[in-house]
Structure formats: structure tokens, C-alpha cells
Amino acid sequence: MPLPIVPFLLAAGALNYPRKKFLTALAFGRAVRYTVVAYLGSLYGRLFFRWLGRYYQPVLYALIALTVIGGLAALYFWGRSRQRSKSFTPVQKR
């Protein structure tokens, strides 16, 4: 599961967290994470690729459909927010 690291880097800098402790914790956390990912890949990698080889066409069509639906939804909401911002007139103070 992806987790953005930048907010943690910024927070550590803003709170003056000791650099050596932070880098040690960061290295340890990443080592554990990638060790677990590598282990799971060694266990289930071939099974996953065999499954993907069997069902690649339905998976591909589902991904294409999700991409198209997501793009259309993004265009709809973008157009709607643009229309709202054009129709919005700020109240003037007297």
C-alpha cells in the first residue's frame, strides 16, 4: 500500500526531530516493508502471473473501462466546478 513520505519528512523537519533517529527509523521501516513485499512476491508471484495469463483479457477490459469512466467523471466534475465559478458573483460591500 503506497504511503506518501513527503509529509513525514516535512513534519520531522518542522519539529526538529533528530536526523539520525529519523533516518534510522526510515531505513528500518523500509527494510521491513520491502522484505515483506519480496517474501510475498516469492510466495505468490508465479501464481499471480499464471492467473493474470489466464484472465488477461477481462482484466485489460476492466482497466480500460475504469480508465474511461474515471476520465469522464473527471471531465464532468471539472466542467461543473468551472461552471459554478463562472456563475459565482462576489457580494460587494458598501
Gaussian input, Z-matrix of N, CA and C with variables (Angstrom, degrees):
# hf/3-21g

backbone

0 1
 N
 C     1     B1
 C     2     B2     1     A1
 N     3     B3     2     A2     1     D1
 C     4     B4     3     A3     2     D2
 C     5     B5     4     A4     3     D3
 N     6     B6     5     A5     4     D4
 C     7     B7     6     A6     5     D5
 C     8     B8     7     A7     6     D6
 N     9     B9     8     A8     7     D7
 C    10    B10     9     A9     8     D8
 C    11    B11    10    A10     9     D9
 N    12    B12    11    A11    10    D10
 C    13    B13    12    A12    11    D11
 C    14    B14    13    A13    12    D12
 N    15    B15    14    A14    13    D13
 C    16    B16    15    A15    14    D14
 C    17    B17    16    A16    15    D15
 N    18    B18    17    A17    16    D16
 C    19    B19    18    A18    17    D17
 C    20    B20    19    A19    18    D18
 N    21    B21    20    A20    19    D19
 C    22    B22    21    A21    20    D20
 C    23    B23    22    A22    21    D21
 N    24    B24    23    A23    22    D22
 C    25    B25    24    A24    23    D23
 C    26    B26    25    A25    24    D24
 N    27    B27    26    A26    25    D25
 C    28    B28    27    A27    26    D26
 C    29    B29    28    A28    27    D27
 N    30    B30    29    A29    28    D28
 C    31    B31    30    A30    29    D29
 C    32    B32    31    A31    30    D30
 N    33    B33    32    A32    31    D31
 C    34    B34    33    A33    32    D32
 C    35    B35    34    A34    33    D33
 N    36    B36    35    A35    34    D34
 C    37    B37    36    A36    35    D35
 C    38    B38    37    A37    36    D36
 N    39    B39    38    A38    37    D37
 C    40    B40    39    A39    38    D38
 C    41    B41    40    A40    39    D39
 N    42    B42    41    A41    40    D40
 C    43    B43    42    A42    41    D41
 C    44    B44    43    A43    42    D42
 N    45    B45    44    A44    43    D43
 C    46    B46    45    A45    44    D44
 C    47    B47    46    A46    45    D45
 N    48    B48    47    A47    46    D46
 C    49    B49    48    A48    47    D47
 C    50    B50    49    A49    48    D48
 N    51    B51    50    A50    49    D49
 C    52    B52    51    A51    50    D50
 C    53    B53    52    A52    51    D51
 N    54    B54    53    A53    52    D52
 C    55    B55    54    A54    53    D53
 C    56    B56    55    A55    54    D54
 N    57    B57    56    A56    55    D55
 C    58    B58    57    A57    56    D56
 C    59    B59    58    A58    57    D57
 N    60    B60    59    A59    58    D58
 C    61    B61    60    A60    59    D59
 C    62    B62    61    A61    60    D60
 N    63    B63    62    A62    61    D61
 C    64    B64    63    A63    62    D62
 C    65    B65    64    A64    63    D63
 N    66    B66    65    A65    64    D64
 C    67    B67    66    A66    65    D65
 C    68    B68    67    A67    66    D66
 N    69    B69    68    A68    67    D67
 C    70    B70    69    A69    68    D68
 C    71    B71    70    A70    69    D69
 N    72    B72    71    A71    70    D70
 C    73    B73    72    A72    71    D71
 C    74    B74    73    A73    72    D72
 N    75    B75    74    A74    73    D73
 C    76    B76    75    A75    74    D74
 C    77    B77    76    A76    75    D75
 N    78    B78    77    A77    76    D76
 C    79    B79    78    A78    77    D77
 C    80    B80    79    A79    78    D78
 N    81    B81    80    A80    79    D79
 C    82    B82    81    A81    80    D80
 C    83    B83    82    A82    81    D81
 N    84    B84    83    A83    82    D82
 C    85    B85    84    A84    83    D83
 C    86    B86    85    A85    84    D84
 N    87    B87    86    A86    85    D85
 C    88    B88    87    A87    86    D86
 C    89    B89    88    A88    87    D87
 N    90    B90    89    A89    88    D88
 C    91    B91    90    A90    89    D89
 C    92    B92    91    A91    90    D90
 N    93    B93    92    A92    91    D91
 C    94    B94    93    A93    92    D92
 C    95    B95    94    A94    93    D93
 N    96    B96    95    A95    94    D94
 C    97    B97    96    A96    95    D95
 C    98    B98    97    A97    96    D96
 N    99    B99    98    A98    97    D97
 C   100   B100    99    A99    98    D98
 C   101   B101   100   A100    99    D99
 N   102   B102   101   A101   100   D100
 C   103   B103   102   A102   101   D101
 C   104   B104   103   A103   102   D102
 N   105   B105   104   A104   103   D103
 C   106   B106   105   A105   104   D104
 C   107   B107   106   A106   105   D105
 N   108   B108   107   A107   106   D106
 C   109   B109   108   A108   107   D107
 C   110   B110   109   A109   108   D108
 N   111   B111   110   A110   109   D109
 C   112   B112   111   A111   110   D110
 C   113   B113   112   A112   111   D111
 N   114   B114   113   A113   112   D112
 C   115   B115   114   A114   113   D113
 C   116   B116   115   A115   114   D114
 N   117   B117   116   A116   115   D115
 C   118   B118   117   A117   116   D116
 C   119   B119   118   A118   117   D117
 N   120   B120   119   A119   118   D118
 C   121   B121   120   A120   119   D119
 C   122   B122   121   A121   120   D120
 N   123   B123   122   A122   121   D121
 C   124   B124   123   A123   122   D122
 C   125   B125   124   A124   123   D123
 N   126   B126   125   A125   124   D124
 C   127   B127   126   A126   125   D125
 C   128   B128   127   A127   126   D126
 N   129   B129   128   A128   127   D127
 C   130   B130   129   A129   128   D128
 C   131   B131   130   A130   129   D129
 N   132   B132   131   A131   130   D130
 C   133   B133   132   A132   131   D131
 C   134   B134   133   A133   132   D132
 N   135   B135   134   A134   133   D133
 C   136   B136   135   A135   134   D134
 C   137   B137   136   A136   135   D135
 N   138   B138   137   A137   136   D136
 C   139   B139   138   A138   137   D137
 C   140   B140   139   A139   138   D138
 N   141   B141   140   A140   139   D139
 C   142   B142   141   A141   140   D140
 C   143   B143   142   A142   141   D141
 N   144   B144   143   A143   142   D142
 C   145   B145   144   A144   143   D143
 C   146   B146   145   A145   144   D144
 N   147   B147   146   A146   145   D145
 C   148   B148   147   A147   146   D146
 C   149   B149   148   A148   147   D147
 N   150   B150   149   A149   148   D148
 C   151   B151   150   A150   149   D149
 C   152   B152   151   A151   150   D150
 N   153   B153   152   A152   151   D151
 C   154   B154   153   A153   152   D152
 C   155   B155   154   A154   153   D153
 N   156   B156   155   A155   154   D154
 C   157   B157   156   A156   155   D155
 C   158   B158   157   A157   156   D156
 N   159   B159   158   A158   157   D157
 C   160   B160   159   A159   158   D158
 C   161   B161   160   A160   159   D159
 N   162   B162   161   A161   160   D160
 C   163   B163   162   A162   161   D161
 C   164   B164   163   A163   162   D162
 N   165   B165   164   A164   163   D163
 C   166   B166   165   A165   164   D164
 C   167   B167   166   A166   165   D165
 N   168   B168   167   A167   166   D166
 C   169   B169   168   A168   167   D167
 C   170   B170   169   A169   168   D168
 N   171   B171   170   A170   169   D169
 C   172   B172   171   A171   170   D170
 C   173   B173   172   A172   171   D171
 N   174   B174   173   A173   172   D172
 C   175   B175   174   A174   173   D173
 C   176   B176   175   A175   174   D174
 N   177   B177   176   A176   175   D175
 C   178   B178   177   A177   176   D176
 C   179   B179   178   A178   177   D177
 N   180   B180   179   A179   178   D178
 C   181   B181   180   A180   179   D179
 C   182   B182   181   A181   180   D180
 N   183   B183   182   A182   181   D181
 C   184   B184   183   A183   182   D182
 C   185   B185   184   A184   183   D183
 N   186   B186   185   A185   184   D184
 C   187   B187   186   A186   185   D185
 C   188   B188   187   A187   186   D186
 N   189   B189   188   A188   187   D187
 C   190   B190   189   A189   188   D188
 C   191   B191   190   A190   189   D189
 N   192   B192   191   A191   190   D190
 C   193   B193   192   A192   191   D191
 C   194   B194   193   A193   192   D192
 N   195   B195   194   A194   193   D193
 C   196   B196   195   A195   194   D194
 C   197   B197   196   A196   195   D195
 N   198   B198   197   A197   196   D196
 C   199   B199   198   A198   197   D197
 C   200   B200   199   A199   198   D198
 N   201   B201   200   A200   199   D199
 C   202   B202   201   A201   200   D200
 C   203   B203   202   A202   201   D201
 N   204   B204   203   A203   202   D202
 C   205   B205   204   A204   203   D203
 C   206   B206   205   A205   204   D204
 N   207   B207   206   A206   205   D205
 C   208   B208   207   A207   206   D206
 C   209   B209   208   A208   207   D207
 N   210   B210   209   A209   208   D208
 C   211   B211   210   A210   209   D209
 C   212   B212   211   A211   210   D210
 N   213   B213   212   A212   211   D211
 C   214   B214   213   A213   212   D212
 C   215   B215   214   A214   213   D213
 N   216   B216   215   A215   214   D214
 C   217   B217   216   A216   215   D215
 C   218   B218   217   A217   216   D216
 N   219   B219   218   A218   217   D217
 C   220   B220   219   A219   218   D218
 C   221   B221   220   A220   219   D219
 N   222   B222   221   A221   220   D220
 C   223   B223   222   A222   221   D221
 C   224   B224   223   A223   222   D222
 N   225   B225   224   A224   223   D223
 C   226   B226   225   A225   224   D224
 C   227   B227   226   A226   225   D225
 N   228   B228   227   A227   226   D226
 C   229   B229   228   A228   227   D227
 C   230   B230   229   A229   228   D228
 N   231   B231   230   A230   229   D229
 C   232   B232   231   A231   230   D230
 C   233   B233   232   A232   231   D231
 N   234   B234   233   A233   232   D232
 C   235   B235   234   A234   233   D233
 C   236   B236   235   A235   234   D234
 N   237   B237   236   A236   235   D235
 C   238   B238   237   A237   236   D236
 C   239   B239   238   A238   237   D237
 N   240   B240   239   A239   238   D238
 C   241   B241   240   A240   239   D239
 C   242   B242   241   A241   240   D240
 N   243   B243   242   A242   241   D241
 C   244   B244   243   A243   242   D242
 C   245   B245   244   A244   243   D243
 N   246   B246   245   A245   244   D244
 C   247   B247   246   A246   245   D245
 C   248   B248   247   A247   246   D246
 N   249   B249   248   A248   247   D247
 C   250   B250   249   A249   248   D248
 C   251   B251   250   A250   249   D249
 N   252   B252   251   A251   250   D250
 C   253   B253   252   A252   251   D251
 C   254   B254   253   A253   252   D252
 N   255   B255   254   A254   253   D253
 C   256   B256   255   A255   254   D254
 C   257   B257   256   A256   255   D255
 N   258   B258   257   A257   256   D256
 C   259   B259   258   A258   257   D257
 C   260   B260   259   A259   258   D258
 N   261   B261   260   A260   259   D259
 C   262   B262   261   A261   260   D260
 C   263   B263   262   A262   261   D261
 N   264   B264   263   A263   262   D262
 C   265   B265   264   A264   263   D263
 C   266   B266   265   A265   264   D264
 N   267   B267   266   A266   265   D265
 C   268   B268   267   A267   266   D266
 C   269   B269   268   A268   267   D267
 N   270   B270   269   A269   268   D268
 C   271   B271   270   A270   269   D269
 C   272   B272   271   A271   270   D270
 N   273   B273   272   A272   271   D271
 C   274   B274   273   A273   272   D272
 C   275   B275   274   A274   273   D273
 N   276   B276   275   A275   274   D274
 C   277   B277   276   A276   275   D275
 C   278   B278   277   A277   276   D276
 N   279   B279   278   A278   277   D277
 C   280   B280   279   A279   278   D278
 C   281   B281   280   A280   279   D279

   B1=1.4462
   B2=1.5298
   B3=1.3135
   B4=1.4607
   B5=1.5217
   B6=1.2993
   B7=1.4536
   B8=1.5186
   B9=1.3177
   B10=1.4620
   B11=1.5270
   B12=1.3134
   B13=1.4565
   B14=1.5212
   B15=1.3302
   B16=1.4645
   B17=1.5302
   B18=1.3396
   B19=1.4716
   B20=1.5283
   B21=1.3267
   B22=1.4619
   B23=1.5216
   B24=1.3252
   B25=1.4605
   B26=1.5203
   B27=1.3254
   B28=1.4625
   B29=1.5298
   B30=1.3230
   B31=1.4655
   B32=1.5257
   B33=1.3235
   B34=1.4635
   B35=1.5258
   B36=1.3291
   B37=1.4622
   B38=1.5170
   B39=1.3167
   B40=1.4670
   B41=1.5231
   B42=1.3280
   B43=1.4597
   B44=1.5311
   B45=1.3417
   B46=1.4669
   B47=1.5251
   B48=1.3173
   B49=1.4623
   B50=1.5242
   B51=1.3237
   B52=1.4695
   B53=1.5331
   B54=1.3080
   B55=1.4645
   B56=1.5275
   B57=1.3024
   B58=1.4612
   B59=1.5311
   B60=1.3271
   B61=1.4718
   B62=1.5222
   B63=1.3434
   B64=1.4600
   B65=1.5219
   B66=1.3295
   B67=1.4677
   B68=1.5250
   B69=1.3286
   B70=1.4680
   B71=1.5254
   B72=1.3185
   B73=1.4680
   B74=1.5232
   B75=1.3244
   B76=1.4667
   B77=1.5224
   B78=1.3287
   B79=1.4656
   B80=1.5270
   B81=1.3283
   B82=1.4609
   B83=1.5273
   B84=1.3326
   B85=1.4606
   B86=1.5140
   B87=1.3267
   B88=1.4675
   B89=1.5241
   B90=1.3173
   B91=1.4600
   B92=1.5256
   B93=1.3262
   B94=1.4693
   B95=1.5200
   B96=1.3321
   B97=1.4697
   B98=1.5277
   B99=1.3182
   B100=1.4599
   B101=1.5221
   B102=1.3263
   B103=1.4645
   B104=1.5269
   B105=1.3222
   B106=1.4650
   B107=1.5332
   B108=1.3324
   B109=1.4689
   B110=1.5244
   B111=1.3269
   B112=1.4657
   B113=1.5299
   B114=1.3165
   B115=1.4617
   B116=1.5294
   B117=1.3263
   B118=1.4665
   B119=1.5251
   B120=1.3213
   B121=1.4633
   B122=1.5146
   B123=1.3329
   B124=1.4686
   B125=1.5300
   B126=1.3291
   B127=1.4665
   B128=1.5227
   B129=1.3327
   B130=1.4616
   B131=1.5184
   B132=1.3160
   B133=1.4560
   B134=1.5192
   B135=1.3349
   B136=1.4722
   B137=1.5244
   B138=1.3273
   B139=1.4654
   B140=1.5298
   B141=1.3383
   B142=1.4652
   B143=1.5254
   B144=1.3374
   B145=1.4652
   B146=1.5181
   B147=1.3223
   B148=1.4667
   B149=1.5242
   B150=1.3352
   B151=1.4701
   B152=1.5233
   B153=1.3317
   B154=1.4614
   B155=1.5268
   B156=1.3236
   B157=1.4568
   B158=1.5145
   B159=1.3131
   B160=1.4631
   B161=1.5297
   B162=1.3158
   B163=1.4627
   B164=1.5333
   B165=1.3266
   B166=1.4567
   B167=1.5214
   B168=1.3278
   B169=1.4657
   B170=1.5269
   B171=1.3255
   B172=1.4734
   B173=1.5315
   B174=1.3335
   B175=1.4629
   B176=1.5167
   B177=1.3126
   B178=1.4667
   B179=1.5240
   B180=1.3337
   B181=1.4613
   B182=1.5324
   B183=1.3166
   B184=1.4659
   B185=1.5242
   B186=1.3218
   B187=1.4609
   B188=1.5244
   B189=1.3261
   B190=1.4666
   B191=1.5237
   B192=1.3227
   B193=1.4681
   B194=1.5173
   B195=1.3308
   B196=1.4670
   B197=1.5266
   B198=1.3162
   B199=1.4625
   B200=1.5160
   B201=1.3137
   B202=1.4667
   B203=1.5257
   B204=1.3227
   B205=1.4687
   B206=1.5304
   B207=1.3271
   B208=1.4585
   B209=1.5175
   B210=1.3307
   B211=1.4618
   B212=1.5177
   B213=1.3304
   B214=1.4606
   B215=1.5276
   B216=1.3340
   B217=1.4629
   B218=1.5282
   B219=1.3259
   B220=1.4580
   B221=1.5206
   B222=1.3189
   B223=1.4739
   B224=1.5241
   B225=1.3225
   B226=1.4598
   B227=1.5236
   B228=1.3367
   B229=1.4687
   B230=1.5192
   B231=1.3106
   B232=1.4584
   B233=1.5285
   B234=1.3250
   B235=1.4663
   B236=1.5139
   B237=1.3114
   B238=1.4556
   B239=1.5290
   B240=1.3202
   B241=1.4667
   B242=1.5183
   B243=1.3079
   B244=1.4672
   B245=1.5218
   B246=1.3329
   B247=1.4650
   B248=1.5264
   B249=1.3267
   B250=1.4625
   B251=1.5214
   B252=1.3243
   B253=1.4577
   B254=1.5277
   B255=1.3255
   B256=1.4597
   B257=1.5282
   B258=1.3307
   B259=1.4606
   B260=1.5249
   B261=1.3195
   B262=1.4625
   B263=1.5217
   B264=1.3273
   B265=1.4635
   B266=1.5253
   B267=1.3101
   B268=1.4682
   B269=1.5296
   B270=1.3182
   B271=1.4534
   B272=1.5178
   B273=1.3283
   B274=1.4686
   B275=1.5066
   B276=1.3432
   B277=1.4627
   B278=1.5130
   B279=1.3111
   B280=1.4715
   B281=1.4720
   A1=107.90
   A2=117.06
   A3=119.61
   A4=112.08
   A5=114.57
   A6=121.16
   A7=107.39
   A8=118.51
   A9=119.53
   A10=110.99
   A11=116.26
   A12=121.46
   A13=112.34
   A14=117.73
   A15=121.49
   A16=112.88
   A17=121.00
   A18=118.50
   A19=113.13
   A20=117.14
   A21=119.99
   A22=111.18
   A23=116.66
   A24=119.86
   A25=110.84
   A26=116.32
   A27=120.28
   A28=111.58
   A29=116.36
   A30=119.91
   A31=110.63
   A32=117.66
   A33=120.48
   A34=110.43
   A35=116.20
   A36=119.44
   A37=112.12
   A38=117.05
   A39=121.37
   A40=111.60
   A41=116.92
   A42=120.74
   A43=112.84
   A44=116.09
   A45=122.00
   A46=112.35
   A47=116.34
   A48=121.11
   A49=107.74
   A50=118.58
   A51=120.32
   A52=111.48
   A53=115.13
   A54=121.51
   A55=111.68
   A56=117.18
   A57=120.45
   A58=111.23
   A59=117.46
   A60=121.09
   A61=110.89
   A62=116.22
   A63=119.79
   A64=110.74
   A65=117.02
   A66=119.71
   A67=111.47
   A68=116.72
   A69=119.61
   A70=110.44
   A71=116.92
   A72=120.62
   A73=110.80
   A74=116.78
   A75=121.17
   A76=110.65
   A77=116.97
   A78=120.68
   A79=110.92
   A80=117.18
   A81=120.55
   A82=111.12
   A83=116.60
   A84=120.43
   A85=112.62
   A86=115.61
   A87=118.37
   A88=111.84
   A89=117.17
   A90=119.77
   A91=110.68
   A92=116.40
   A93=120.21
   A94=110.32
   A95=115.83
   A96=119.86
   A97=111.72
   A98=116.80
   A99=119.37
   A100=112.07
   A101=117.39
   A102=119.65
   A103=110.05
   A104=116.65
   A105=120.79
   A106=110.47
   A107=117.04
   A108=120.37
   A109=110.71
   A110=117.61
   A111=120.96
   A112=111.07
   A113=116.60
   A114=120.05
   A115=110.92
   A116=116.35
   A117=119.40
   A118=111.27
   A119=116.32
   A120=119.69
   A121=112.18
   A122=116.43
   A123=118.75
   A124=111.56
   A125=116.69
   A126=119.58
   A127=112.53
   A128=115.92
   A129=120.20
   A130=114.20
   A131=118.84
   A132=121.33
   A133=113.68
   A134=115.85
   A135=119.38
   A136=111.62
   A137=116.62
   A138=120.77
   A139=110.51
   A140=115.65
   A141=119.79
   A142=110.81
   A143=117.54
   A144=119.62
   A145=111.92
   A146=116.86
   A147=119.36
   A148=110.10
   A149=116.28
   A150=120.81
   A151=110.65
   A152=116.23
   A153=120.35
   A154=111.01
   A155=117.60
   A156=121.05
   A157=112.08
   A158=116.31
   A159=120.84
   A160=111.45
   A161=116.70
   A162=120.73
   A163=112.77
   A164=117.80
   A165=119.03
   A166=112.72
   A167=117.96
   A168=119.32
   A169=112.64
   A170=120.45
   A171=118.96
   A172=112.47
   A173=116.81
   A174=119.90
   A175=110.03
   A176=117.07
   A177=121.58
   A178=110.86
   A179=117.28
   A180=120.17
   A181=111.55
   A182=116.48
   A183=119.56
   A184=110.77
   A185=118.16
   A186=120.96
   A187=111.98
   A188=116.78
   A189=120.10
   A190=109.88
   A191=117.10
   A192=120.79
   A193=111.22
   A194=117.60
   A195=120.45
   A196=111.36
   A197=117.20
   A198=120.71
   A199=111.07
   A200=117.07
   A201=120.77
   A202=110.47
   A203=117.35
   A204=120.89
   A205=110.33
   A206=117.42
   A207=120.91
   A208=112.41
   A209=116.82
   A210=120.68
   A211=112.10
   A212=116.80
   A213=120.16
   A214=111.54
   A215=116.81
   A216=120.20
   A217=110.54
   A218=117.20
   A219=120.70
   A220=111.05
   A221=117.26
   A222=120.54
   A223=111.41
   A224=116.53
   A225=120.59
   A226=110.92
   A227=116.49
   A228=119.35
   A229=112.04
   A230=117.64
   A231=120.97
   A232=110.13
   A233=116.72
   A234=120.68
   A235=111.90
   A236=116.28
   A237=120.58
   A238=111.97
   A239=116.87
   A240=119.31
   A241=110.94
   A242=117.01
   A243=120.70
   A244=110.63
   A245=116.11
   A246=120.54
   A247=110.35
   A248=116.71
   A249=120.22
   A250=111.57
   A251=116.85
   A252=119.02
   A253=111.24
   A254=117.75
   A255=120.55
   A256=111.28
   A257=117.10
   A258=120.20
   A259=112.27
   A260=117.54
   A261=121.39
   A262=109.74
   A263=115.38
   A264=120.07
   A265=108.07
   A266=117.12
   A267=118.94
   A268=111.37
   A269=114.83
   A270=121.78
   A271=108.63
   A272=116.04
   A273=119.65
   A274=110.10
   A275=115.38
   A276=120.28
   A277=109.58
   A278=116.20
   A279=120.43
   A280=111.45
   D1=121.69
   D2=-178.43
   D3=-69.78
   D4=141.25
   D5=179.20
   D6=-136.07
   D7=122.50
   D8=-179.07
   D9=-67.64
   D10=132.54
   D11=-176.09
   D12=-91.60
   D13=-23.02
   D14=-174.25
   D15=-58.18
   D16=-44.26
   D17=178.52
   D18=-59.22
   D19=-35.42
   D20=178.54
   D21=-70.21
   D22=-38.54
   D23=176.90
   D24=-63.71
   D25=-43.72
   D26=179.23
   D27=-65.47
   D28=-42.30
   D29=179.88
   D30=-65.09
   D31=-41.26
   D32=179.36
   D33=-63.27
   D34=-39.77
   D35=178.16
   D36=-68.48
   D37=-41.79
   D38=-178.20
   D39=-67.70
   D40=-32.39
   D41=-178.16
   D42=-92.83
   D43=7.09
   D44=-179.63
   D45=54.10
   D46=40.68
   D47=177.63
   D48=-68.29
   D49=139.95
   D50=-178.41
   D51=-58.80
   D52=127.95
   D53=-174.71
   D54=-60.03
   D55=-42.12
   D56=-177.03
   D57=-64.68
   D58=-42.60
   D59=178.27
   D60=-64.69
   D61=-42.84
   D62=-178.05
   D63=-64.89
   D64=-45.73
   D65=-179.24
   D66=-66.31
   D67=-34.42
   D68=176.35
   D69=-65.28
   D70=-46.33
   D71=178.93
   D72=-64.08
   D73=-40.64
   D74=179.29
   D75=-63.13
   D76=-46.66
   D77=179.88
   D78=-63.70
   D79=-43.44
   D80=179.72
   D81=-63.66
   D82=-45.30
   D83=179.84
   D84=-61.82
   D85=-42.72
   D86=178.83
   D87=-69.01
   D88=-37.11
   D89=178.27
   D90=-61.87
   D91=-43.85
   D92=178.18
   D93=-63.85
   D94=-45.26
   D95=-178.21
   D96=-60.16
   D97=-49.82
   D98=-176.00
   D99=-74.11
   D100=-24.67
   D101=173.59
   D102=-67.23
   D103=-43.10
   D104=178.28
   D105=-65.21
   D106=-42.37
   D107=178.27
   D108=-62.21
   D109=-43.13
   D110=179.09
   D111=-64.84
   D112=-40.28
   D113=179.05
   D114=-63.95
   D115=-46.87
   D116=178.58
   D117=-63.77
   D118=-36.99
   D119=176.61
   D120=-63.83
   D121=-38.53
   D122=178.52
   D123=-69.78
   D124=-31.36
   D125=179.36
   D126=-77.14
   D127=-47.30
   D128=-169.70
   D129=-112.20
   D130=2.16
   D131=-176.15
   D132=-60.25
   D133=-52.58
   D134=-179.21
   D135=-64.09
   D136=-38.79
   D137=178.28
   D138=-62.64
   D139=-42.72
   D140=179.96
   D141=-64.24
   D142=-45.17
   D143=-179.06
   D144=-68.64
   D145=-31.38
   D146=174.87
   D147=-66.21
   D148=-43.62
   D149=177.85
   D150=-63.49
   D151=-43.93
   D152=179.86
   D153=-64.64
   D154=-36.77
   D155=177.24
   D156=-64.71
   D157=-32.49
   D158=-179.71
   D159=-77.51
   D160=-38.08
   D161=-173.54
   D162=-116.77
   D163=30.28
   D164=-175.21
   D165=-65.42
   D166=-36.19
   D167=-178.52
   D168=-66.25
   D169=-49.99
   D170=177.32
   D171=-62.28
   D172=-36.94
   D173=178.16
   D174=-65.18
   D175=-43.04
   D176=178.45
   D177=-61.77
   D178=-45.73
   D179=179.80
   D180=-64.89
   D181=-37.73
   D182=177.95
   D183=-65.49
   D184=-41.88
   D185=178.14
   D186=-65.36
   D187=-39.66
   D188=177.31
   D189=-64.55
   D190=-43.87
   D191=179.23
   D192=-62.66
   D193=-43.27
   D194=178.28
   D195=-64.00
   D196=-37.50
   D197=178.07
   D198=-65.26
   D199=-44.51
   D200=179.50
   D201=-65.25
   D202=-45.77
   D203=179.50
   D204=-62.63
   D205=-42.93
   D206=177.88
   D207=-63.15
   D208=-40.52
   D209=177.67
   D210=-65.12
   D211=-43.08
   D212=178.18
   D213=-65.16
   D214=-40.03
   D215=177.69
   D216=-64.35
   D217=-41.03
   D218=178.53
   D219=-63.56
   D220=-42.70
   D221=177.32
   D222=-63.19
   D223=-41.08
   D224=179.62
   D225=-62.10
   D226=-50.55
   D227=-178.48
   D228=-67.97
   D229=-34.21
   D230=176.94
   D231=-65.01
   D232=-45.54
   D233=178.46
   D234=-64.36
   D235=-38.99
   D236=178.89
   D237=-65.87
   D238=-42.41
   D239=179.23
   D240=-69.80
   D241=-33.39
   D242=177.59
   D243=-67.75
   D244=-39.95
   D245=179.10
   D246=-66.07
   D247=-39.85
   D248=178.33
   D249=-64.48
   D250=-39.77
   D251=-178.04
   D252=-70.25
   D253=-29.08
   D254=177.13
   D255=-73.78
   D256=-36.21
   D257=-177.39
   D258=-82.34
   D259=-10.77
   D260=-179.28
   D261=-79.16
   D262=123.69
   D263=175.66
   D264=-118.07
   D265=122.05
   D266=-178.27
   D267=-68.09
   D268=147.66
   D269=178.87
   D270=-78.15
   D271=129.22
   D272=-179.79
   D273=-90.61
   D274=139.13
   D275=178.09
   D276=-85.24
   D277=148.32
   D278=177.74
   D279=-106.42

